[in-house]
Structure formats: structure tokens, C-alpha cells
Amino acid sequence: MNLVATGLSSARLHRVVGAVVRAFVLAAALLAAGTAAAQVAVTSYHYDHGLTGWNDHEASLDYSTVPGLPGRLQFQPLFTVPLDGLVFAQPLMVPNAIVRGDPNPGTHDVVYVATYNNTIYAIDPTRGSILAQRTLDPAGNEPCVRPGQASAGINGTPVIDRAHHALYVIDLTVVANRAAYFLHAIDLNTLADITAPTEVSASQRLLNKTFYNFNAPYERQRAALAEVNGNIYAGFAGSCEFKHLGFPGSRGWVLGWQASTLQPLPLAELTDQRVSSPNHIFLTSVWMSGSGLASDEAGHLFFVTGNSDPSGTTYNSRWNLSESAIKLSVVQNRVVDFFTPFSVSHLDAIDLDFGSGGVILPPPVAGAPPLAVAAGKSGLMYLLNADSLGGFTPGGPDKVLDTQQIGPCWCVESSFQSGGVTYVVSSGGTSLQLWSINPSPTNLVHVASSAALPASSKGPQGYFTTVSSNAGADPIIWTVSRGADRQTPMALYAFQGLPPPGSSTLPMLYSAPVGTWSYRLNANITPVVANGMVYVAGDHQLMIFGLRPQAAPPPRL
């Protein structure tokens, strides 16, 4: 066909061809962007064993594509996938996966989401479609759940073992009119149980040599699961700690199972071995607002415990490690190190949990010891030597590397490296702050802070962050504002991870609404970034953000 003969001039023909070529270039770029990052997997909470929250292989999302420049790919909402319940757990993602029954057979990224209704979803993020779903057990009801509130099901983030094609998850259900927790090993391809699920049980001796048994109705499995040396570990927290309401005291646990058989391990670490206390409140819970159990290459678990009896008189470094960052050897089956703030009695007395935030192990810093970072409700962020956490110093000062005020933290920090520098991202209160690690002397140096973020109706409780970059290039900090009720809108935010030259602020690159929250418990939402897409799971939905060619005006003929 002769286009010139149809009345199109050479100039107009050039514009038409140019527009077509640009469309093909955009489509090819989108395909290439997805291919470049196709091997990134998110198999555990906050990406890695150290819970850094850093995806350092994100080739598609950078300062030009978020939000996007004219004529280029543009970052935007792609799909909203309806789910059958609230989502407390962070989504996980496996690339090049196959799900049985997939209407579009072949390998592609699959997102796995676990709901409070005990349902596991396998979702195709490129189409926003549900490939498979399975409700494991009927959701249970905790004694403290208020009338009209949702039943309790899966709370802690699962963990995936790709070598065994297994997703490990703990759900709460009802057996013979009693609450019970079960650990499942779910096949990634079929969502069927690989082996029979095992009921969570444990028993440990108290100081008077009697035994305290795991009491499922009064425990909450809130912390993200971890896999270390072929074993699965989970932390448990108190659900009903109020003795004056007629509930027995809850106690914190860290429990483990063999991944291959789901058989319990000898480790049954009870964080409070007291027989009695002034108010019959024990707790010392392992909850961390849903953050996980961090681990190092030597087989140590790191976690933070919450408050104990409000009398403020029951802390003991041998049998009641409340308000403490703890290092536990899974090889020796015992606590090998800990740090307790000298203000522990004050923290216990006014419910100011150190354990409201998790602990992360940042990437190594040349010339500095291995690091652990943790913060809690008091707003103090502690930089700890992971080889020697600091113990307990009555009256102070605490034997830590550094302490900084970041604002109240029901949250967890992130960490990344760029330009040879290791950074820590804190997000307590309503402030997003960036800190660089200076190895000599070892301390935190304040670099920049973003504009304030909105507080929820429950107050300034902090945010959960993740970081994406291509190696150290174009780091982006992602976070979701906290919801507390149907009237409090939540939003996804993206901030430039490093300040521009000469600036002391982190520019906001993007924001978009992601719904509201309908449950009495906090929405501790951690965004996930992988392969050019961002996943935000919340109230009965999964939102998927990604890149699309920006709509261009039709060529002028």
C-alpha cells in the first residue's frame, strides 16, 4: 500500500511511523524491564535473613520511572485483587513458578498472600488474577476478640523454601471447641499440604520445677516466620494478658520445627519462667508488630521482647528477659547474648514495649563490628554490636554503640548500601529518617529526613519501610501510612533514598491511596518491591503497582 498515494505527506508519514516506533519501543522496554529483574524472589519477611528490607536487584523502578517522565514508562496502579479477609502478613513472590490449574499455563511470577481468614492465594501479578486459593482451616476466635470483629487466622508472615517448593505458615483454628495453632507446609504448585500439618505445642519448666504448657487461646502468632539451617522458627506473643478480666497470663515463646517433617525441635524458649508476679502478668512477648526473627550465618536468631508485669519489679536477665534484644543459638538451644535498656523497669511499668519494633542486621560496614538495630515504643533506636549486644547495666549508661531518638516505633527499620556507604532507614513517629553508618568512631550520623507523614487515629506509631535499588543506584524508600479505622485512608509512598546534592530532605517521588483498615488491631503493612512491581496487601485486597507505557496523544495528521 502506498501511504503517500492515500494523501499522507512525507512529513505526516514520518510522524505516524515515529509514533508507531515509539509505541513498540515502550512495549519492548516494559518487557525488557520485567525480564531484567525476573530472577528476584521474595521468600521471607523483609527479603533476607537479616531483615534488611532491601531489594538490590530492582532494574525497572528508578528516579525516571517513579512516577515516570513524559514519553516513558509510568508507575501507576495496575490491579486491585479482592481477597476474603484482612491481610496482616507480608506478601511473598516466587518468579518462574507454575501453579496447577493456571488458565494461562507457563512460568511467571506468582504472588502468595495469606489472609486472616486462613486462606492462601496464588496470584498472577501480570493479569491481576487469582490462579489458585485454599482455605486451610476455619479461622478461630481469640478470647479477647471483641464482638463483631474478625475471627483470627493467619497473622505472621509465612516463609518459602524454593528448593522444597514449600510455603510454611501457621494458622489459628478451632479443634473440639478449643483454639489451636497448626504449622502447615504448603506445596507452591498445588497449595496442598506436603505433609500432615502439626499442632503447635510446647512445655517448659518454670523456676519451681513445675511445667508451663503452651496455651493456644491466649497466644498470638504475630511475628514473621524464619527458616534457619533447614528448620522453621516462630515467635509467639500474649493475646489476653489482663488477669483482672479473668484471663490467665500469657507468655512469650520462640519455637522450632524440622522443615522436612514438621516435627518439633527440642528448643522451646520460654521468655518468662516466673511462677508468680504482683499482677499475675507475664508476657515478655515476641511480637515486634509483625516483624520477623532475624538470623545470621552462624545460626543465631535475633528478636526483641515486650513488656512484663507493670509492677516494674520482675525483670531478671536469667529468667525474665523482658524489654530485651535477644540473641539465641539454634545450635546450642539457648540464649547466648542480650541487651536490656537500663530503663527496663520504667518500660515495664507503663507498657512501653521495646518489643513493639523488630531487629535488623544491616549489611556489613568496613571497619565496624557486625551490627544489629532495634527500636520500640519509647522512640529510641539502638545501634548494637551483634557480637556483643551490651547486656544490662543497672542505672546506665547502656553499653551500646549509639542511641538516637526517632519517634514511637510500632515498626521496623530498613538498611541498604549505596556508594560504599551503609545506611539505616528509620520510620518512627511521623518522620522518615536516613542515617549513615560511620565506622570510626562507630556511630550513627544523621543525613536527612523526609517531610512528615500523616499519623493514624491511634497516634504517631511509625511505618514499615522497604528499599529498592539497582545495586546501589537510585535507591527508593517505600512505605505505607498506617490505618486504624474505616475513616483513616492509607497511602503508598515512594521517597528518593538519598537527598539531592545540597539538600537535607528526601524528595517524595510518588503517592497513591491504598484503601482503609477495618479492624481494631494496627495495620502493620509492609510494601513489597520485586521485578518492577510493588505489592500492598491490606483490608480484603491486594493492590499491584507497576509500569505501563504512558498514554500518548494520537499523531497529528
N, C-alpha and C positions, 0 to 999 in steps of 0.2 A: 504494500500500500504506500503510495506516495503522499506523505503528510503535507508537503508543500502544495501539492495539487489540490488538497482539500481546503486551502485558504489560509493555512498557518504560515507565517513568515519564518525565515530562518531564526530570527531573534526569539520569536514565540516558541518555536520548536526547541530551541536551546533551553528556554526556561522550563518547558514541560519535561524534557529529558532530565534536566537538572533536578527537578522536584522528584521524579521517579528514582533517580540515582540516590538522592538524599534519603528517601524512604527505605531503599534497600540497605543503605549504609547503617541507618539507625537500627533496622531489624537485625543486621549482621552483628552490630555492636552489642545489642541486647543478648543475642545468642552467645557471642564470644564472652561476654561478661559472666553469664551463668556458667559457661564451660570452664572459665579460668578458675573459678572457685568451687568447682564441682566436687572436690575431694574433702571439703571441710565437713566434719561431723560434730554434732553436739550430743555427747553421750552421758553427760553428768551435769550437775548444777554448776553454774559459773564456769563452764567449759573444761576445766582441768582439775587435777588433784589438789593444786594449791589454791583453788577457787579464786584465781586472779580476775576472772570475768573478762579476759582479753582474747579476742579472736584476731590473730595477727596475720591471717591469710585472706583478708577481705579485699579482693581486687576490684570490685564494682562500685562500692559506696565510698565516695571521697568528697572533697570540698567542691567539686564541679557538678556532681550528680545529686548531691543532697543540698538543696531541694532540686537543683537542675537549672541549667542555663538555657536560654533560647536556642532552639535548633538542636538540642542534645537530649539524651535520655533524662527523664524527670522522675524523681522519687515521689511516690503517692500511694494511697491505699489501693490495694488490688482486690481483696476479697474479705468478706466477713462470714465466717463459718459458724452456724448455730450449733451449740452443744447442749447437753442435757442437764448441766449443773454448773455451779461455781467452779473456778479453777484457782487453787492455791499453788499448785505445783508449777514449776517452770517447764515449758515445752522442751522436748528433745527432738533431734533431727538426725536421720541417717541418709547419706547420699547413695545413689545407685542401688536402691533397695527394690525388692519385688514383694508385693502383697497379693496373697491369693484372693482371687475374685475381683481383682482390679479390672474395671471395664476398659481401661487403656493399658493393656499389658506391655511390659517392658520395665526397664530400670529407670528410676528417677528419684529425686529427693522425696522422703516421706517424713512428715512431722508427726510425732507421737504426743498426745495430750491426755492427761489423766484428770478426771473431774471429781468433785466432792460427792457425786452420785455413784462412785466406784466404776465409772466407765472409762475404758481405754479407747482412744480414737487413733486411727492411722489416716492421715490427711495428705492429699496431693496438693502442695502449695502452688503449683503452676496453673491449676484449674480451680483451686478453692473447693475441691470436692472431697467427700468422705469416702475413702477406699474400703474401710472396714471399721467396725466398732464392736465392743463387747463389754457388757456389764458383768464384773467379776462376781460380786455378791450384793445382796440388798444392803444399802447403807444403814449403818447403825445409828443409835441416838445416845449421845453422852448425857449423863445425869444433869449437867449444868446447862444443856441446851434449852433456851427459852421457848415457850410455846409459840408456834408459828414460824420458827426459824428452821433452816435447812437441816436435814439429817447429816451426820458426819460420815465421811467416807475416806477417800484418798486425800491426804494433806501434804505429806512430804514428797518432794520431787523424786521420781524413780531414777534408776541408773541403768545404763545399757552396756552389755558386753557383746561387742560385734562379733568376736571370734566364735561365740556360742550362740549367736543370733537370739539373744535373750534380753528382755526388759524385766528388771526386778522392781517390784512395787509392793508396798504394804497398804492394805485396806482395812477399814473398820467395819464390822458387820455384826449380826446377831446370831448366836447359836444357842438353841434351847433356852430362849428368853434371857440370854446374858450377852453382854458385849464381848467381842473377841477380835483380835487383830490377826491377820494372816499375811504371810510373806508368799508372793507368787513369783514364779519365773515364767514369763510370757514369751511365746515364740513371736519374733518380729514379723514373720511372714504370714502367720495364721491367727495370731492373738490367742491361741490355745495355750493351756498350761503345758509346759515341757515336762514337768514332774508334779506330783501332787503337792498342792500348797501346804505349808506348815504353819500351825498356830503358834503365835508368839507367846512364849512362857519363859520364866526365869525365876530363880530363887537365890537369895544371898543372905549370909549370916550377918546379924546385927552385933552390936558390942556385947550384948548379954548372951550371945551364942544361940539365941533364937533365930528363926529364919523369916525373912520378909519375902513374900511371893509377888510376882508381877501381877498387878490388878488392873486389867484392861479397861474397865469402865471409868477409871479415874486417871488414866494416862492419855496423853496426846502425842501421836507420832507426827511431829511437825517439821523436824529438821530433815534436810535432803539426805538421801541415802548415799553411801560411798562404797566403792569396790577397791579393796586393797589385797594384794597377794592372793587373788582368787577367792576372796571372802567378801561377803556383803555385811555392812555395818549400818546401824541406825541409832539415832538418839531419841529418847522419849522424855516428855515433859509432863508436868502436872496439868490436869484438866479441871479438877474440883478440889482446890486447896483450902476451902473455907470450912473448917471444922464446926464453926458456930452455926452453919447451915445444915449440919447433920451429915456432912460428907467426911469420909476418912481422909487422912493426909495422903498426898501423892508424893512420889519420889522420882528423881531423875535416874535414867539408865542409859548406858551405851551397850548394845547387844550385837552379836555377830553370828553369821551362819555360813556354812560352806556353800559357795555358789553352785557347785555341781549337784549337790544333793539336798540343799536347804536344811541340812542338819545343824542344830545349834552348836556353837563353839563353846569351849569352857569359859571364855570371857563373859562375865556378867557384871559389869562395872556399875555398882550402885553408888551414886554420888553422895548419899547421906546415910550413914549407918547408925544414926542415933536411935535410941529406944524411946525417948520421950523428949519433949521440949515444952517451954512455958505455954505456948498457944497451940500445941499439937499440930504445927505447920512444919512440914519437912521440905518439900520441893527440891531445891538445888537442881532445877530442871535443865535439860538440854533441849532448848527450843530455838533460840537465835533468830526468831522471826522468819523461820523457814530456810535460813541459810544452811549450808551443809557441814559435814565433817571433813575438814581439810586433812591432807596426808602428805608425807614426804617420801623420798625414795628409800629411806631406811625402815619404813613400815611403822611410822608413828601417826596416830590420829591427833588432830588439834581441834578443840572445841571450847566453848565458853558456857559456864553455868549461870543460872539466875539466882534470885534471892532465896533466903531461907526464912526461918522464924523471925517475925518482926520485933521480937524482943531485942534483937541485935547482939545476943549473947552466945550464940550456938556455933559460930564458926570455929572450925578446927582443921588444921592443914593435914591431918591424918584420916579423920573420919567424917568430915563435913566440909568439903571444898566448895562452899557457896561463893558466888560472885568472883569466879576464877577462870582464867585461861589455863587449860589443862593439856598436857602432852602425855598421851597414853601409848605404850608399846604394845602392838598386837602380837609381837613375838613373845614378850615376857608376860603378857596378860596383866599388866599393872601400870599405875601412874608412875612416870619416871621424872616428871618436871611439872611445875605450875607457876602461875603468877596470880597473886591476890592483891588488889589495891589496899593500901593501909586504911582506907575509909570503909572497909567492908561492913563494919557494924552499922554505920550510917546508911549504907546502901540497903542492907537487910531491913533496917527499921522502917524505911519509907518506900519500899517496893521499887527501888531504883536499880533495876536489874542491869548488871554488867552484861548478862547473857541475852539482852534484847537484840544484840548485834552479833554477827558471826566473826570468824577469824580468817584472814587470808595470809598466804605465804607468797610475797611478791617475788618477781624474777630476781636472780642474784645481782648483787652490786659489787663491783670490783673493789677490793679493799675493805669490805664490810662483812660482818657475820651474816649468816642466813637470818632472814627477818620474818617476823610474824606481826600482823597489825590487827587490832581489835578495838571496838568502841561500843558503848551502850547508852542507857537512858541518861546518864549524867552528862553526856556530851563530850567526855574526854576520850580522845583517841590515843592509844598506847602503841608505841613502836617498841617491839620486844626482840631480844636476841633469841632466835628459835632454838639455839643450842643451850641456852641458859636463860629461861624465861624471867627469872627475877625473884621467885619465892614470895614470902610475906615478910614485910618489915613493919612491925607494930609502931605506930606513931610517925612513920615515914622517915625520910622520903622513899618513894618507891624506887627499886633498883631496875629501872628501865632505861632504854636508850633515849627516849624522848616522849613527851606528852603534849598534845595540842587540843584546844577546845574547838569542836566542830559543830556543836549543837546536838540536841537529843537525837539518839540514833536507834530506831527500830529498823535497822538497815544493815547493809554490808558494803565494805569498801571494794574498789577495783584497783588494778595495777597494770601498768604497761611500760614498755620501753620505747624510746624514740631518740635518735641522735646520740646513742650511747648513754643516755640518762634513764634511770628508773624513776617512774612517777607513781604516786598513790592518789587515787580519786576518792575523796570523802563526800558524803552527801547527808550529813546530819542536819536537823532543823529544817530550814528552807534555803540552805546555801549549798551550792555545788562548789567544791574547792579542789584545787590541784596542788600537790606537794611534790617536790623533787627530793630524792634521797642523796644526801651529801655524806660520803663515806668517811671523811676525815675533817673534823670530828663527826662521828656518826650521829646525825640528827635529821629532822625534817625541816626543810626550808620552804616557806610559803611562796608560791609563784603567782597564782591568780585565782580569782573566784568569779563565778558567773553572776548574772543578775538573779535576784531572789526568785524562788519558785513558790507557788501557792501552797499554803498549809491546808490540811484536811480539817473537817469539822471537829476532829479529835485532837487537833493541835499540831504543832510542827514536829513531826515524828521522823522526818528523813525519808530518803528514797533509795531504791535499789538501782545500781548502775551496771552497765556493761560497756566495753570499749571495743571498737573495731578499727583495724588499720591494715595497710598492705605492708608487712614488716613493720617499720616504724613510721611509714609515710601516711600523712593525712589521718591522724587518729581522731575518731569521733566518739564522744561520750553519749550514751543513750540512757534515758531514764523515763519512768512513768510516774506521774504525780499520783499521790495516794488518795484512794477513795474511801469513804466511810459510810455513805448512805446514798440513797437514790437521788438526793438533791445535790450531791457533790460530783461534778463532772471530772473525769480523769483525762489526761492527755499524754501522748508520747512526745518526748522532746529529744532533739539531737543538738549537741553543742560541739563546736570546734574544740578538739582536745588539747590544743596548745594556743596560747594567746598570740595574736599577730605581733610583729615587731613593734616595740614601743608601747604596747598596750598591756594593761593589767587585768583585762577581762577576757572571758571565753565567749565568743560570739555564738548566739543561737542560730543554728542552721535551719531548723525545721521544728514545727509542732503541729499536732493534729489530734482531734478528740478520739478517745478510745472507749467511750461508754461511761457507765456509773457502776456503783457497787451496792449490793442489797443486803449484805449480811453484817452481823454485829462485830465479827472479827475483822481485823485490819486486812486491807488488800495489799499484800506484800508482793507486788508484781515485778518480775524481773524480765525485761525485754531480751530477746534472743536474736542475734545477728549472724547470718550464715548464708553464703552463696548469693549475695546480692539481695537478700530479703530480710525483713525484720518481722518477728512474731510477738504478738502481745495477747496473752490469754487472760481472760477476766471473768466477767459475770455472764455465764451461759454463752460465751462466744470466743472464737479465736480470730483476731484481726491479722491480716497478712499485708505487709507493705513491701513495695519493690519498685523496680524501674520499668517504665514504659516509654516508648517514643513520644515526645511532646507533640501534641496536636499542632499541625502546621496549616496555615491558610492555604486554600487551593491556589494553584498558579494562575496568575492573571494572563489571559489570552488576548 
